[in-house]
């Protein structure tokens, strides 16, 4: 899958920018020397000028300033890949003042270990070569799916973009409980990690739904049934769904896809 990309600029080297870089290098499809980095106004222009793919990974609140910095560097030969939250392709092109080849991506932090779920859409200006470049980059950090409707990004964000944090919260609660009941720290983490890994593999390799797989685990009158019954009585499922709804509404409140 070796790419035909001379230089990749990553503008905004926070958690997601670092995750993408780490995943790309670890994949073996890219070398460290393929990358340029910027975390400041002074270097935004220089890295954008030199790169043929620019990954924009800044916070939404500074997006407009950064796009103004680099707009003069963008041409139809350069591909702009944006992972800026709640910022549509129309927003990007509006602030640029012209249409350039733009891909909007919602990856997640699992890019660090090459297991991101990345959903993306493209502008009409993106060439066939640039589509291949996009796929090479995203497949190097995990799985990718091209969407036909950018409006789906609000849903994608709350499910797969933020999703790792929900699983990590559950892992954190597991850990706290296991320590409270006397398990040593190292053993607790091993139990939790392998359990989560095993469940993920079951879901990926089975054609059964999560509900069916769960039901197959439950024994009448057993520990699993007791715990799940308690969660149902305490409305755990309803509370979690309400929380997801809050996150979804945050992404749609400003009419941004």
Secondary structure, DSSP 4 states (H G I P E B T S, - for coil): -----S-EEEE--SHHHHHHHHHHHHTTSS-GGGEEEE-SHHHHHHHHHH-SEEEE---GGGHHHHHHHHGGG--TTSEEEE--TT--HHHHHHHHTS---EEEEE--GGGGGT-EEEEEEE-TT--HHHHHHHHHHHHTSEEEEE-S-GGGHHHHIIIIITHHHHHHHHHHHHHHHHHHTT--HHHHHHHHHHHHHHHHHHHHH-SS-HHHHHHHH--TTSHHHHHHHHHHHTTHHHHHHHHHHHHHHHHHTTS--
